[in-house]
Amino acid sequence: MVASHIGIAAPCRTAEEPLITPVDEQLLERGVKVFGIPGAKKAADRLGDSFVEVVEMAEKEPEKQRIFCECEVVSLAEINHAAQNGDSFTLGDIRRKTRMGMGTCQGTFCSYRTLGALREYKQFNGNHKLYLTKFLQKRWKGMRPVLWGQQLREAQLSTGIYSSLFAMERMK
């Protein structure tokens, strides 16, 4: 219907043609050795053609195999890959490229670890408390009015963690 309004008469092919090229099986096996089965599959889906670069980085530097976001199974190699392109300036930029902070905890446990890992990049050398505050406010702003039950308990845990560990009692 929309296609006809904008003058396109060709039939839709998205059901037959993949939008992205599937990752090669051998590369996926290398990724499984580095990140485990769930981590490799999720990273391959997120990264597409860039998956090979992240696997190679993690193979060369085993410390980058470490998982920083347990909810979305995001490795340090993925975080570094997203930061080194030069077009990531906030934790939100890293989140959009990797899904870090988009899982169940909404960044409660991974955001400060990620920010610490990004200290080697000049664009993340500013006020870390400000970076973290902005990131957390954006993650929670739409949820605050509807918190109830288990979600409310999780939000209280997050608030407790950031208030006690980082003295962020008043995140504005």
N, C-alpha and C positions, 0 to 999 in steps of 0.2 A: 504494500500500500504506500509506504513512504517513498520507495524507489520510483514508483510511477509518478509521484508528485514532483520529483526532482529530475524526471526525464530519463530514468534508467530502465531499460526493458530487459536486460540480461537476467536470467534466473539466478537465484541465490545458490552459491556453491559451498557455503560454510559447513554444511552437513557432510560433504564428501571430501573437502580439502582441509587438512589441519592448518590452523592459524600459525603455529610455530612448528619448526622441524623437530621431531622427537630426538632426544639425546641418544647417541650411539650406545649400544649395549656394553661394549668394552669400556667406554668412558664411565658409564653408570656403575660398572663393577669396580673400577678404580675408586669412584666416589664412595661406594659402600665400604671399601677397605679403610677409607679415611674418616668418613662421617657416620658410618652405620647405615642400616637400611632406611629408617624413616628420614634421617638427615639428608642422605644422598637424593632420595626421591623428591623431597620437598625443595631442596636446593636446585635440582635439575629443572623442576617445574618453574621455579621463580626466575632462574637465571638464563635459561635457554642456551644460546650460543656462548655466553660468558661462563658457563659452568666449567668448561675446560680450564680456564684461567684460575678459577678458585680452587679446583682440585690440584692443579700444579703448584699453586702457592702453598696449599696445606701439605702436599707431599714433600716440598722442599723445607718447609718450616713447620715441624710437627706441633709446636705450641699453638699454631693457628687453627688446629683441628678442634680446639676447645669450644664447647657449646656455650654461648653467652645468653641466649634466650631459649630456655627449656620448653616453653609453651609452643613456639613455632620452629624449634630446632634450627636456630641460626648460629652459625659458627663465627669465630673471630675472623677467619679468612673471608667470609662473605661481607662482614662489617668493614674490613679493611678495603676490600674491592670496591665497595660503595663509596667509601670516603676518599680514596685516592684518585677518583675521576675528576675531582676539583669542582663538581657541581653540587656537592652536599655541604650545607653550612649549618644545619640544625639537626637535632636528634630526629625531628619529624622527617627530614629528608632521608635519613638512614632508615627510618621506619618504613617509608613508602617503597624503598628499593629492596628491603630485606624481609619485611614483616616483623622485625624486632619490636616488641612492645604491643603487638596486636592480638596476643593470645589471652588466655583466661586472666592472667594477673595484670594486664593492661600496662606493663612496663614497671611494675612494682619491684621486681627482682633483677631485671636485666638492664634497665636504663642507666643506673649509676655505674654498673660494670662496663657497659658500652662506652659511656662518657670517659671513664678512666682509660680505656683502651685507645680512645681517639686522641689522647693528649699529644701524640707525636705529629698530628696534622695541624698546621698553623691555623686553619680556620676554626679549630676547636680549642684554641689556647686562651679564650676569653674567660668570662665569669661562669664557672661551672654550675654554681648554684642557680644562676639566671637561666642557663640552658635547661637545667633539670626542671625548674619551676615551670617554664613555658611548655615543655614537653608534657609534664604531668597534668597541667591545667587543660591542655587540649585533649588529652586522653579521657579526662573525667568530666568535662563540662556538660556533655549531653546525658550523662548517666546520673549525675547528682540528684535531679528532681525525681527520679523513679527508683531510687535504691530501696530495697526491701529484703528482708530475710537474709539468705546466704550472700547475696550481692552486697548488702549493707555491712555484714560482718567482714567481707573481703575488703571493702572500702575502709573500714575502721582499722583493719590490720595494716593496710597501705599507709594510712595517715599516721599510725603509730610508728611504723618503720621510719618514715621520712621525718617525723617530728623528733624522734629520739636520736637517730643516727646522724641527721644532717641539720638539726635545729631549724626545720622548715615549718614551724608552727603556723605561721601566717603566710601561706603561699598566695601572693597577689599577682 
